[in-house]
Amino acid sequence: MYLRSTPRRNKDGTEVRYLQLAHNVWDPALKRSKVQVVYNFGREDAANREALGRLIASVTRFLDPDAVLAATAEGLAFTESRPLGGTWVLDALWQRLEIGKTMKRLLKGRRLDPNAERVLFALVANRALAPSSKLAASRWVNNDVHIDGLASTSDDACYRAMDWLIEISAKLEEAVFGQVANLLNLEVDLLFFDTTSTYFETEEADEALPRNERGEVVAEEKATDEHKRKGFRSFGKSKDHRDDLPQVVIGMAVARTGIPVRVWSWPGHTGDSALIRQVKDDMRDWTLSKIVWVADRGFASEQNRLHLRKGDHHYIIGEKLRSGSAEATAALARQGRYQEVRDNLRVKEVRIREDERFVICFNPEAATRDAKTRGRLVTQLTELIDGTDALSATKRAELRGVISTKPGLNRYLRTTPGGLLRIDAARIKTEENLDGKYLLRTSDPKMTAEDIALGYKQLLEVERGWRDMKQVIDLRPVFHRREDRIRAHVLLCWLALLLARIAETTTGHTWPTLRHDLDKITLGTFTGPAGTFQQRTEITKHQHDLLHALQIDTPPRIYKLTPPSR
């Protein structure tokens, strides 16, 4: 099918040309092909050319971007196409937050690659768009994507850039936080903190080095007893369920809007409990308003709570209901009505101490799920122990040992003085009283019980951040060996998550969806007798709306014109 221009003569003898959409069909009677007109556009004037343009645009909607470029490149050789939209948006956000400007200022005076800032941006963009190793990242830059200001790079340049990133990390993190807070009017009245771990594809832990309580390598005499016996990559309680591999512990602070404001890295054996004190101290000199720290039950020690209250700060921390603590027992024993709040949540405040407030939260849907789970476990346990009275004491002891390795079942099992296995009815009754409930404690004297409950519920933003870091940004597993490179890798992942989260909160779309839509904006390269040039694909309405929401200009249509070499 093709377009043709057909001449016709008017009565006055003047020639007028008509546009027609036609194709050739075989005439079996004449035994030759003949032209069959599919559609007449009318006279070849400006109005009909506009209609033709609309038709072409409508047809090309059903083609891949590469096919569109190839179809419109008459007389030229279409040599390659690279995604452009993703890096274009990330680079615009990168410059808006002045990350590149800050890096150049902090790296000034060093003897380094003039493209160091561009290489670091490329590594961050790689984490956000096509996560891979540093070796694969350089190939990605050289062959698979367009990055303004960086035509190519090397593996060595990527590793050197990571080393420079570690040198400026502390000042860079503070400067980036300041820009994010100013440009986005960042709400830092609630600051959420949690930790995770990530593992390494190696069975060997690092050599033990003297470290301080921050996990930093120090002289032997400055090491603390708790940390000086382990390496950075060391075995610990893995949150990825990979206790067979060495790991490191990573912490992240997230603002109310889900923006990750800072990350930390510690040796893999580090326990969670004391880390929040270091985090608060590290952010002490940053320009922050009054802060309410929000953390889960792992940080609820009295020492942590006292530390978090310093400097007119407060906290909301989960309390373990099954810990048997005096506070949890007293709170659950208090009578009173629950107040209905949004998101299928009910709350009840109880007063136990003068300097702290306690809020019991109850979710009816969660209570139903807890009851069903317990019923399934009790049924399974009943089937396991049914008829065991007839077994020998040795056989019952063996079965008891097997059940003890299954915490869900073991919770509802009791052993009689005579060694018989029974369902623990008292424990079931106690658990029924805890269905769908969790207990919070706060030092803030003014927040309502509803705000306390909903504030703690937003701790899910940190969990979502970890999920995206591991699945979208591809934090794990880590293949670096040196400690400084591992820390740099975590920083690159944080910067990638920061840019992605800003794009998400601005547009209302998830990053995987944005990445898919933006990568359809591609840059095609054409070569012909007149030289080489690069042209981007047409911007669709949806892509234009995304760029408009982000307040980012569209990429130029023509990128590069290179005359032929003589």
Order of alpha helices (4+ residues) and beta strands (2+ residues): beta-beta-beta-alpha-alpha-beta-alpha-alpha-alpha-alpha-alpha-beta-beta-beta-alpha-beta-alpha-beta-alpha-beta-beta-beta-alpha-alpha-alpha-beta-beta-alpha-beta-alpha-alpha-alpha-alpha-beta-beta-alpha-beta
